[in-house]
């Protein structure tokens, strides 16, 4: 759309900077399409993410929470019914847990390849695809060299690495949508920005707040009607999901995760004080939250702070830091994957706004690349460089030999890392989890899981539980190399 003079102060500087494009050495014809090197970059990143996640699964290091759950969800869609997860509980309606109908899009692929591995391949493709819009935008505004560096730093960023290295999650769909929306917003293609933002409402219930911020930025850019409509759709979508849809499916008749913000039930006064603390001092304490912010901004040399696009990260950061669950605060797991396209979009926007000389631009890019390289060994992509990643423990073959004795369609309780190995052909739940289906036909336990991966039972609790099962009608069908397979007698 054409901007009015009054709005020109809020428009990205690249609209008046053809000299920067010329300086980058790109011909107009070359900038129209997708260059060959970008396909190579995206393909290499896809292969890297896919290899990492598949190798983790092959080594029996994937988990019931969450790969097991999500495979059961997608298997339900592939079978033609609303999603349920045995891992969450007997016939648990997952649309009462989180709102993610976008996962139905994976069902056709699952019908062709009914395996948890298809989820990991889809996730790798989604994350890798998010590189395209950001790099194309950077290339138009900053030139091919800068775009290649930014795309590589983004593709190797720790938030994306964590997502690829930890099972499968629905928020993988948000990554390319956010990248497309913010690249469009930064290029002042406001209708496209709204178009790509609105599907976030189908990815996860909290992302409506992110859509609302994008709507606010669209309004700030000059299209107030579109911006207000987008923001309203985001707010209404989140409210509808949390207050109507999720409680309607949830067995308890309420939103399942209110306690993340409110804490355990208590008096109204204590609850109010707790919320006040979480909304103020609690947003930056304990120090893990500050560390997360530093890790997010450091690859951009903190230039992302200069861009309004960074505001899009605020809803996700707010609920994570206000949560009472410590796993939300730090740099582990998959929780930062939706933040990476936002942070790097803000980085691109900030570089464009600065109108830096070629020398200054190179300094920023070298700094970003150096920090990305410095962080790389601390996160999952580095596993690909470790020899143990490529070794196959002989116990893995033993585990599969015992699991092959379990018939298709049987009810099973299994150890955490064994659950995703069984979700494609059995009705499996987590051994030792209070909500698991009682009295399964089979029990499969790995008694030699290292302590750091052992959950939910301690070694002592597990031994007591197995001994108790033997007194409740189960017998040992097989036992080898620490794996125990029990079945019901008779």
N, C-alpha and C positions, 0 to 999 in steps of 0.2 A: 504494500500500500504506500501511497505517497505521503510523506510527513509534512506537517505544517511547520512554518518557521518557529512557532512557539514550542514545538516538540523537539527541535533539532538538538538541544542540549542533552537530551536523554538517548539520542541515537548513537549506535556504535561508530567510532571514528573511521572504520574502514570504508564507510560510504563516501568519504571525502579524501581517501588516501590511495589513489591509483598509483602514486609514485612508489609506494611500498611494494605493491605487486610487481611493478616493473623492476624494482631493485632486486627482487627475488629471482629474476631471470626466467619467469614463466611466461610463455606465450599465451594469449587469450584462448587459442584453440586447445592448447594443452590443459587449460584449467577447466574446460567444459566437462570432460568425462572423468572416469576413475582411472588413474594411472596404474600401470602394471605393478609398480613397486608397492602400491597400497594393497592390491590383491595378495601379493606375496606376504606382506606384513600381517594381514588379517588371517590368511591361511596358516602362517607359522604360529600365530597366537592360538588359533583354534586347535591346531595339532598339539600344542604345548599344554593347554588347559585339559584337553581330552585325555592325553597320555597320563597326566598327573592323576586325574580323578579315576580313570579306569585302573591304573596301577594300584591306587589306594584300595579300591574295591577288590581287586584280584588278590591282594595281600590280606584280606579279611580285616580291613581297618575301617570300613564304612560302618554306619551305625543304624540301629533301629530308629532313633531320633537323630536325623530326620529322613534318611533315604528310604528306610523301611516304610515309614508313614506315607511318604509321597508316592512310592510305587503302588501302595494299596489304593491311594486316591485315584491315580491314573488308571490302574487296573479296573477300578469300579466304572470309570467313564468309558473305558474300552468295552466293558461288558454291558454297557447301556443303561446304567442306573446311577443315581446320585452317589457321591463318594462316601465310603465308610472306611474306617481304619481299625483293624483288630489290635494294632499296637496301642492305640489310644484307649481301647476298651472294646468289649464285645459289640460288634456292629455299630461302633461309634460314628455318628453323623458328623463328618469333618466340616461341613458348612456351618456347624455350630461352634467350631473352634477358631478358624480363620476364614475370611471371605476371599477365595481365590478361584473363581470360575474360569479364569484364563487357562487353568491347567487342563481343561477339556481339549485344548488344541493339541496336546501331546498324545491324546488317545489314538489317533490314526497311526502314528508312528509306533506306538506300543502294540497295536494289533499286528503290525508287520514284524515286529521284533519284541516279543513279550519278555523283557529282561530289564532289571534295574539299570543296566548299562545304557539303555536308550535314553534314560533321563539325564545321565551324565553327559552324553554326546549332545543332546539338545541344549543343556545348560552351557556347555563349551561354545556352541554355535551362537547362542544369544549374547554371551559376553563378548566374544570376538567381533560380532557384528556391530557392537556399539562403537568400535573404533572408527568405522566408516564415516558417520556424520561429523564427528568431531574433527577428524583429520581433513576431510573435504572443506569444512569451514575454515580451519587454520590455513589450509593451502591457498584458498581464495584470498585470504586477508594477509597472510604472512609469508607465503611462498612455500615451495615444496620442501626445502631443507628444514625449515622450522617445523612444518607439519609432520615430517617424518620423525623428528626427535620427540615432539609432543606425543605423537601416536605411540611410539615405542615406550616412552615413560608411562603413559596411561596404561598401555597393555600389560606392562610389568608391575603396575602399582600393587601395593600390598592388599588393598581391599578386594581387588579382583582375584588375586592369588588365593586369599583366604576362602573366597566363595568356591573357587575351583577345587580347593583342597579339602572342603568339608561338605561331603554329601551333595544333595540337590535341594534347592529351595525355590519357591515360587517367585521370589523377588528377582530372580535372573531375568524374568520378562520385563521388569522395570528398567533394567540397565539400558537396552537399546532405545526404549521409549523415551527415557530421560535424555539420552544423548541426542536423539533426533529433535526433541522438543526444544532443548536449550540451544542447539546449533541453529535452529530456525529462529528462536527468539533473539539470539545474538546477531543474526543477519537481518533482523527486522522483518521476518516473514511471520507475521503475528498469527494469521489464520493457521498456518502449518504448525506453529508452536502449540496452539490450542488443540489442533487435530491429534497431534502425537501425545499430548498430555492426558487427554480424557480417558483413553484406555487404561490408564493407571488405576482407575476406579475398580477394574476387574482383577487387579493383581493382588492387592491386599488392602484391608479395610483402612489402615492409617494413611495410605497414600493419597486419599482425597484431600488431606491437609496440604500435601505437597502440590497437588493440582491447584489448590486455592492460592498458594503463593505465586505459582506461575501465572494464574489469572491476574493477580495484583500487578505483576510486572508487565503483563500485556497492557493493562489499563494505564500504567505509568508510561509506557512507550507511546501511547496516543490513542489506541482503540479502546475507549472506555466501555462501550457496550459489550464487546467481545470479552474484555477482561473481567468485567463484573459477572457476565454469564458463566465464564469458565470458573471463576472463584466460587460462585454460588453452586455450580454443579459439584465442585470438589467438596464443599462443606456439607451439602445435602447428601452426597454419596457416602461420606464417612458416617454421618449421623444415621442414615438409613441402614447401613451395614451393621453398625455397632448397637443401635437401639432397637432395630426391628428384625433384620434377617438373621443375624447370629443368635440372638436370644430365642427366635422361633425354632431354630434347629437344635440349640443346645439342650441337653437333657435336664440341666438345672434351670432353664428358662431365663438365663441372663448372659451377659457378655463374660467370657471365661477369664479375661485378663485384667479386669478392673483392679484386682489386688496388686498388680505391678505398681500402680500409682498410689493407691490408697493404703496399702499395707494390710496387715491382719485387722480383723474387725475390732473396734474399740469404741470408746466414747466419742461423741461428736467433737468435743473440744480438742482431744488428743489427735483426732483425725485431721482437723483443720490446721493445727500447728504442724503436723507432719507434712501436709501438702504445702504449707507456707515455706517450710524449710527446703523441701525438694524443689520448689520453684525459685529459690534464691541461692543460698549458700550451697545447697545440695547439687546444684547444676555444675559446680566446679570442684566438689569434693566427693569422694577421695581423689587422690592424685591421678588415678587411672584415667579419669575423664579428661584432665588436662593433657596427659600423655597422648590420648586419642586425638585431641585437637591439634597438637603439635605434629603428630604423624600425618594427619590429613593435610595440613597446610605446608609442611616443609618441602614436599616435592615441587610446589609452586613458588618456592622462596617467599612464601607468605603474600605473594602478589594477588592471590585469589581474593584476599580481603578487600581489594580495591574495586571489585566487581559486584554490582547488585545481584548477579546471578547466584552468588553464594548464599543469598537469602533462601533459596530453594532448599538448602540443607537444614534449615532451622527446625522444621517439624520433626524430622527424624532424629536430630540431635536432642531435641527437647524431650521426646518420649523416652529415648534411651537413657539420658542422664537423670530424668526424673523417676525412672523405674527403680524399684527396690531390688531387682535381680542383678547381681554383680556381673554376670556374663554380658550384660548389655553395655557396660561402661567402657570396656577396654578394646583392644585391637584384635582380639581373637574372634574366631567363628566367622559367620557370613554377614554380620550386621552392618558392615561399612560398605558393602558392595554397591548399594544405591547412592552412596555419597561420592564415589569416585568420578562418575561422569559429571556430577555437579561441580566438584572441585576443579576438575580439568577444564570444564567449560568456562568457569570463572577465570581460570588462568589464561586461557586463550583471549577472553574478553578483556582482561586487564592488560595483556601485551598489546592488543590492538589499541586500546585507549591511551596507552603511554606514548604511542607514536615514536618509539625508540629508534635510534640509529641502528645500522646493521651491526656495529660492534657491540652496542648494548644488548641488542636482541640475542646475539650469540652468547654473551656472558650469562644471560638468564637461562638460556637453553643448556649450556654446559653445566651450570649450577643445578638445574633440575635433573639432568642426567646423572650427575655425580651423587645426588642424594638418593635417587631411585636405586642406583647401583649399591649404595651403602646399606639401604634397607633390605635389599633383595635376599641376602642370606638369612634374614630373620623370619622369613615367611615361606609358605609351602612350596612355591616354585623351585626353591633351592633343593628340595628333595630329589629333583630329577638329576642333580649333579652328585648325589651320594650313592656309593656302590650298593649299600644295603637295599635301596629302592629296587634294584634290578635282580636281587637274589630272591629265590623262591624257597621259603621255609618248607621242609618236607612235611611239616604238620598240616599244611594247607591241603595236600592230597588226602591225608587221613581224614580231615574234616569233611571233605566232599564225599569220600567213600562211605562214611557213616551217614551223612545226610541223604545220600542216594537210597538208603534203606527206608526212608520215610516216604510213604506213597503220596501221590498227587492228591490234593484236596483234603488231606488230613489236618486236624487241629494240632498245633504245636506250640510249646513254649520253648524259647531258645535264648542263649546268651546274646548280649547286645550286638556284637559284631557278626553273629551268625544269622540274625534276623533278616538282613537284606539279601542273604544268600538263598532264602526260602520263600520270600514274599511273592515270587512269580508263579508258584505252583501249589502253595499250601495256605492254610489260614493260620498265620503265625503271630504270636504276641511275645512280649518280652518276659523272660524268666526272672522272677523276683520282683516284678512290678505289681503293685497292689491292685491296679485296675485291669490286669490281664485276665483273659477268659479262664475260669477255673477248670480243673480236671481235663486237661488236653489229652489227646490220644498218645502224643509223644512229647518227650522232654529231651532237649539237646543242649548240653552245657560244656563250655570250655573252662576247665578248672585251672588252667595255667595262664590265664590272661595276666599280663603285667599290671602291677598295682595302679599305675597312672592311667590305665584304660579300663580298669575294673569298675563296673556300675551296672545295676544299683546295689548289688550285694557285696559285702566283704567276704574274704575267703572262709571265715568261720561261719558266717550266716549261710553261705552257699552250701557248705558241707552239712550243716544241720538240716537245711531244706531238702537236700538230696536224700539224706538218711530218713527223713520223715516221709518222703514220697515212696520209699521202698516199703514203708509200713502201711501205705494207703492204696495198695493194689497195683503198684508199678513194679516192674522187674528190669534188670539190666539187660538190654538187647546187645550192647556192644560197649567196649571201653578200651581206648587206645591212645597213647601219647597225650593224656590229659583230657581227652574228649570223652564224655559220658553220654550214652544214648539210652534213655529209658522208654519203655512202652507199657501200656496197661496189660496186666496178666490176663490170659484167657482170650 
